[in-house]
Structure formats: structure tokens, C-alpha cells
Amino acid sequence: MVNVEVIAATGEALVQATGQPQAAQAQPEALLEDWGVDSLALLELVEALQVRLAIVVPDEVTARIRTVADLQDAVSQLVAAPSSETIPKGTRS
């Protein structure tokens, strides 16, 4: 399930990537290509989301993103994923 924060963040990133304010209301099934998002714009869009949401989107996930829903689902899964355990100071080898 896509949460409200992810929907807002992806909408804002789409507006930034496309320069089209109406992109914030893009339907989930809309192809990113139809909004003028090419491969470079997709990388920039993903980068903006990574910074905003403090996540890392693997390249193989980015390569599978074709629609607004793909983007929202990928980001939602990463936001919901438990963060990796941190190693306490002084225990690193």
C-alpha cells in the first residue's frame, strides 16, 4: 500500500522532473514516458526521492520503473523496509 507521504513526494518529484504542475495528479497507471520522463529524468527523479525520503533505490529497481504506480510502489517498499542494523561504535573490525 502506498502511503500519503510517498504519493506527495512522488508527485512533487514528477512536477520537478517534468516542469508540469499537473504531473502531481498523474494517475498511477500513467506511463512516465507520457509525462516526458526519459531515462535521465528518471534518474534525477529517483535521486530527488532518495534525498527527500532518505532511501536508496537500487539500479535494478530503477530499471523496472515504467509507470507512476511502479515508482510509488518501489519507493513505498523502501520506505517501509526496516533500516539495516548499525554496528555499535568500537565493534568494527
Buried (B, 14 or more C-beta within 10 A) or exposed (E): EBEEEBBEBBBBBBBBBBEEEEBBEBEBEBEBEEBEBEEEBBBBBBEBBBEBBEBEBEEEBBEEBEBBBBBBBBBBBBBEEEEEEEEEEEEEE
